[in-house]
Amino acid sequence: MKSVAVFHPGLQHAHQLAWGLHERGLLQTFWSGVPLSGTGARPLPIIPARLRAKMRSTVIPHALRHHPVWWQVLLRARSLARSAPARHDYTHRVFHWFDWWVSRQVHALKPRAVVGYENSSYHTFMAARSVGAICILDAPSLHHEDAKLLIEVPSNGYIEEINRRKDKEVELADLVITCSDMARDSYMKAGVSGTKVKSVLLGAELPEGVARPFENERPVQFIFAGTLSSRKSIDLILDAFAQLNTDSHRADLILVGGTEEPQWLTKAKQIPHVRHRPNVPQAQLYQLFAEADCLLLPSRFDAFGMVVVEAMATGTPAIVSTMTGAREIIALFPDSGWVVEPTAESIFRCMEDKVVNRQAIRQASPYALKAAGHFTWRAYRRRVSSLIADTLE
């Protein structure tokens, strides 16, 4: 019975969750602020080529999807803000506008259950309660009480309203889904019942045409993919890498992604053998992973870290931190990567060991592939849709 509505102001992994529900015949509708293309369909020509290249495809029929592109226009307007706190607060206000707008639709749709996402489900869940629907919260980050202990959030004061809404969303939810045990534990630490919070690790799948090149004698190549930010420990990575190459050219580092502050790009340009690539289409990112020797994700905190599974799908092992949810992958597959403390010294020592003992990377590669085979999007869709189906029953 098609009875579950899924709403997300952006995308993240919401299309995979909705896809899983569709495969079970449970998806009533899927609304997201990021457009998708149907499998084999051509995106509309009015969409810029740069954006078309990044669009994800899905088997969910167009009749079940709604993508208000004007939300993307609102989100992109944040670039007009002059400071990081102003950009942060504006972005979350847009999420809250989306939440209010979607809540108006819930009364008409009258679904049996609603899946909403953290910080965009306050009004949506209250509307869902009014029509007797089950409320399911997908919370892809740590609980805000733990998060604020780990990193300072730039805000002009709106953060208090954001956290108030987050707390109310958890209170209204019948089920809270996190993307790692680390994230689940942060909610339980904040007093949320363990019977209400469940973790489902995310996944990845290798696109066609990606090939791992034959190894040559070039220096070891490390890769980082994600937003260049202090939360992702980009400062620690750059410090460790600079130390690694102090006496000679021993390694290369490629950084893929945008930046929160221009200072990180400025610093990267000052360090030899560091290259930066802006955001690239998913297929190109996988090829960059395949060409690298080792992924770096030693974040100060990261509820999961999807790039770890994506890199492992190409046979590239990873160095992750103790504060990254993806460490659970390495706990299950101990030879697929390495876990370090989020400090420059710990990161440097692990990187240097891989430069000195390159054989360790070669030996880890098949285990990385094995780990990625366990954490596929197909497996995620099966696990998360089963959890939601059980909740409906």
C-alpha positions in Angstrom: 0.0 0.0 0.0 1.5 3.4 -1.1 1.3 5.2 2.2 4.6 6.9 3.1 5.5 10.4 2.2 9.2 11.5 2.1 10.2 15.2 2.3 13.7 16.7 2.1 14.7 20.3 1.3 17.9 19.1 -0.3 18.8 15.5 -1.1 21.6 13.8 0.8 20.5 10.1 0.7 16.8 10.8 0.8 16.3 9.5 -2.7 17.8 6.1 -1.7 15.4 5.8 1.2 12.5 6.8 -1.0 13.7 4.3 -3.6 13.7 1.5 -1.0 10.2 2.4 0.0 9.1 2.4 -3.7 10.6 -1.1 -4.2 8.4 -2.3 -1.3 5.3 -0.6 -2.8 5.1 1.8 0.2 6.1 5.2 -1.4 3.2 7.6 -1.7 5.2 10.6 -2.7 8.8 12.0 -2.6 9.5 15.7 -2.4 13.0 17.1 -2.5 14.5 20.4 -3.2 17.1 18.9 -5.6 15.9 17.6 -8.9 16.5 14.0 -10.0 16.3 12.4 -13.4 14.5 9.2 -14.2 16.6 6.2 -15.2 17.4 6.6 -18.9 15.6 10.0 -19.1 17.2 13.2 -20.4 17.3 16.1 -18.0 15.4 19.2 -19.1 17.6 21.4 -21.4 16.8 24.5 -19.3 18.9 23.0 -16.5 22.5 24.2 -16.9 25.0 21.6 -18.2 27.1 21.8 -15.0 24.1 20.9 -12.9 22.8 18.2 -15.3 26.1 16.4 -15.0 25.6 16.2 -11.2 22.0 15.1 -11.2 21.3 11.7 -9.7 19.0 9.2 -11.4 16.3 7.1 -9.8 13.8 4.5 -10.8 11.1 6.3 -8.8 8.4 7.3 -11.4 8.1 11.0 -12.1 4.4 10.9 -11.0 5.6 10.1 -7.4 8.3 12.9 -7.3 8.1 16.6 -6.8 11.2 18.8 -7.0 10.5 22.5 -6.3 13.6 23.9 -8.0 12.8 27.4 -6.7 14.1 26.1 -3.4 17.5 25.8 -5.0 17.3 29.4 -6.1 16.5 30.4 -2.5 19.5 28.3 -1.2 21.9 29.7 -3.7 20.9 33.2 -2.6 22.9 32.6 0.6 26.0 33.5 -1.3 24.8 37.1 -1.0 25.3 37.0 2.7 28.6 38.7 3.8 29.6 36.4 6.7 29.7 32.7 7.6 27.2 33.2 10.5 24.8 35.0 8.2 25.1 32.3 5.5 24.5 29.6 8.2 21.4 31.2 9.6 19.9 32.0 6.2 20.4 28.4 5.0 18.5 27.0 8.0 15.8 29.6 7.6 15.2 28.3 4.1 15.0 24.7 5.5 12.4 26.0 7.9 10.4 27.7 5.1 10.4 24.3 3.2 9.2 22.6 6.4 6.3 25.1 6.8 5.3 24.8 3.1 5.4 20.9 3.2 3.3 20.9 6.3 0.5 22.5 4.3 0.6 19.6 1.8 0.4 16.9 4.5 -3.2 17.8 5.3 -4.1 17.1 1.7 -2.0 14.0 1.2 -3.0 12.3 4.5 -0.2 9.7 4.4 0.0 6.8 6.9 3.6 7.8 7.7 5.9 10.8 7.0 9.7 10.6 6.7 11.2 14.0 7.5 14.8 15.1 7.8 16.5 16.8 10.7 15.9 20.5 11.0 13.1 20.5 8.4 10.3 18.5 10.0 9.0 20.7 12.9 5.8 21.9 11.2 5.7 18.7 9.1 5.5 16.4 12.1 2.8 18.5 13.8 0.7 18.3 10.6 1.4 14.6 10.4 0.2 14.1 14.0 -3.0 16.0 13.2 -3.9 13.5 10.5 -2.9 10.5 12.5 0.3 9.7 10.6 3.4 8.0 12.0 6.5 10.4 12.2 9.9 9.1 11.2 12.9 11.4 11.5 16.0 10.8 9.5 18.9 12.4 11.5 22.1 12.3 9.5 24.2 14.1 12.0 25.1 13.8 15.7 22.7 15.2 18.4 23.2 18.9 18.6 24.3 18.6 22.3 27.3 16.5 21.3 28.0 18.4 18.1 28.4 21.8 20.0 31.0 20.2 22.2 33.1 19.2 19.2 33.0 22.3 17.0 31.8 25.9 17.1 28.8 26.7 14.8 28.9 30.1 13.1 25.6 31.8 13.9 24.2 35.2 14.7 21.9 33.7 17.3 19.5 31.6 15.2 21.2 28.4 16.4 19.0 28.5 19.5 15.8 28.3 17.3 17.4 25.6 15.2 18.1 23.4 18.2 14.7 24.1 19.7 13.1 22.8 16.5 15.4 19.8 16.5 14.4 18.8 20.0 10.7 19.1 19.1 11.2 16.9 16.0 12.8 14.2 18.1 10.0 14.5 20.7 7.3 14.1 17.9 9.1 11.3 16.1 8.0 7.7 16.6 11.3 6.5 15.1 14.6 8.3 14.7 17.0 6.8 12.1 20.7 7.7 12.3 23.4 6.8 9.9 25.8 5.2 12.4 26.0 3.8 15.9 28.1 6.8 16.9 25.2 9.1 16.0 22.7 6.9 17.6 24.7 6.9 20.9 24.7 10.7 20.9 20.9 10.7 20.9 20.8 8.2 23.7 23.3 10.2 25.6 20.9 13.2 25.3 18.1 11.1 26.9 16.3 9.7 23.8 15.1 6.1 24.4 17.2 3.4 22.7 13.9 1.8 21.5 13.2 4.9 19.5 16.6 5.4 17.9 17.9 3.0 15.3 21.0 3.2 13.1 21.3 2.2 9.5 24.7 2.7 7.8 24.7 4.2 4.4 26.2 2.8 1.2 27.7 3.4 -2.2 27.8 1.7 -5.6 30.5 1.9 -8.3 29.2 3.4 -11.5 30.1 1.8 -14.8 33.3 2.7 -16.6 35.4 3.3 -13.4 38.7 1.4 -13.5 41.6 1.2 -11.1 44.8 1.9 -13.1 47.9 -0.3 -13.0 50.2 0.9 -10.2 53.3 2.8 -11.1 56.2 4.2 -9.3 54.7 7.6 -8.6 54.6 9.0 -5.1 51.7 7.9 -2.9 48.6 9.8 -3.7 46.2 10.8 -0.9 42.8 12.2 -1.6 40.3 14.2 0.5 36.7 14.7 -0.7 34.1 16.9 0.9 33.7 20.5 2.1 37.1 22.0 3.1 36.2 22.9 6.7 37.6 22.6 10.2 34.9 20.0 11.0 36.5 17.8 8.3 39.9 18.6 9.8 41.2 20.2 6.6 43.7 22.2 8.7 45.1 19.1 10.3 45.3 17.3 7.0 47.3 20.2 5.4 49.6 20.5 8.4 50.3 16.7 8.4 50.8 16.6 4.7 53.3 19.6 4.7 55.3 17.8 7.4 55.2 14.6 5.3 57.0 16.4 2.4 59.4 18.5 4.4 62.6 16.9 3.0 61.5 15.5 -0.3 58.5 14.8 -2.6 57.1 11.7 -1.0 53.4 12.1 -1.6 50.7 14.0 -3.5 47.4 15.3 -2.1 44.3 16.1 -4.1 41.4 18.0 -2.5 38.0 17.6 -4.0 35.1 19.9 -3.0 34.1 23.4 -2.1 35.3 25.4 0.9 33.5 27.1 3.8 36.3 29.7 4.2 38.8 31.0 1.5 41.6 30.6 4.0 41.7 26.8 3.4 42.3 27.2 -0.3 44.9 29.9 0.3 46.7 27.6 2.7 46.5 24.6 0.3 48.0 26.7 -2.5 51.0 27.4 -0.4 51.9 23.7 0.2 53.8 22.0 -2.6 52.2 18.9 -4.3 48.6 19.8 -3.2 46.0 20.1 -6.0 42.5 21.3 -5.7 39.4 20.3 -7.7 36.1 22.0 -7.2 33.0 19.8 -6.9 32.9 17.2 -9.7 30.2 14.9 -11.0 29.8 11.6 -9.1 31.3 9.5 -11.8 34.4 11.6 -12.0 34.7 11.5 -8.3 34.7 7.7 -8.3 37.5 7.8 -11.0 39.5 10.1 -8.8 39.1 7.7 -5.9 40.2 4.8 -8.1 43.4 6.7 -9.2 44.3 7.5 -5.6 46.1 5.2 -3.1 44.4 6.3 0.2 41.4 8.4 1.2 41.6 10.9 4.1 38.6 11.5 6.4 40.0 12.2 9.9 37.1 14.5 10.8 36.7 16.2 14.1 33.2 14.8 13.8 31.3 13.1 11.0 28.1 11.1 11.7 29.1 8.8 8.9 31.3 9.9 6.0 29.8 8.4 2.8 33.0 9.1 0.8 34.6 6.3 2.8 32.3 3.6 1.2 32.6 5.3 -2.2 36.4 5.2 -2.1 36.4 1.6 -0.9 34.1 0.7 -3.8 37.1 1.5 -6.1 39.5 -0.5 -3.9 41.0 2.6 -2.2 41.4 2.1 1.6 40.8 5.0 4.0 42.2 6.7 7.0 39.4 7.9 9.3 39.2 9.4 12.7 37.8 8.0 16.0 35.1 10.7 15.6 33.8 9.5 12.3 30.9 7.1 12.0 32.6 5.3 9.1 35.0 3.9 11.6 32.3 1.2 12.1 33.1 0.0 8.6 36.7 -0.6 9.6 35.6 -2.2 12.8 33.7 -4.7 10.8 36.4 -5.1 8.2 39.6 -4.3 10.2 42.0 -4.6 7.2 40.1 -2.1 5.0 41.6 1.0 6.5 43.0 2.7 9.6 41.5 4.7 12.5 43.4 7.7 14.0 42.8 10.4 16.5 41.8 13.8 14.9 45.1 15.4 15.6 47.8 16.5 13.1 50.4 14.3 14.8 48.3 11.2 14.6 47.3 11.9 11.0 50.9 12.5 10.1 52.2 9.3 11.7 49.6 7.2 9.8 50.2 8.9 6.5 54.0 8.5 6.9 53.6 4.8 7.7 51.7 4.4 4.4 54.5 6.2 2.5 57.2 4.1 4.1 55.2 0.9 3.9 53.3 1.2 0.7 52.7 -2.5 0.8 50.1 -1.9 3.5 48.0 0.1 1.0 48.2 -2.7 -1.5 47.2 -5.3 1.1 44.3 -3.2 2.3 42.8 -2.7 -1.2 41.0 -6.1 -1.6 39.6 -5.7 2.0 38.3 -2.3 1.1 36.5 -3.8 -1.9 35.0 -6.5 0.4 33.8 -3.9 2.9 32.2 -1.8 0.1 30.4 -5.0 -1.1 28.6 -5.1 2.2 27.6 -1.4 2.3 25.9 -1.0 -1.1 23.0 1.3 -1.7 20.9 -1.8 -2.5 21.7 -3.2 0.9 20.9 0.2 2.5 17.5 0.4 0.7 16.7 -3.1 1.9 17.6 -2.4 5.5 16.0 1.0 5.9 12.7 0.0 4.1 12.5 -3.1 6.3 12.9 -0.9 9.4 10.1 1.5 8.2 7.8 -1.4 7.2 8.3 -2.9 10.7 7.4 0.5 12.3 4.2 0.7 10.2 3.2 -2.7 11.5 
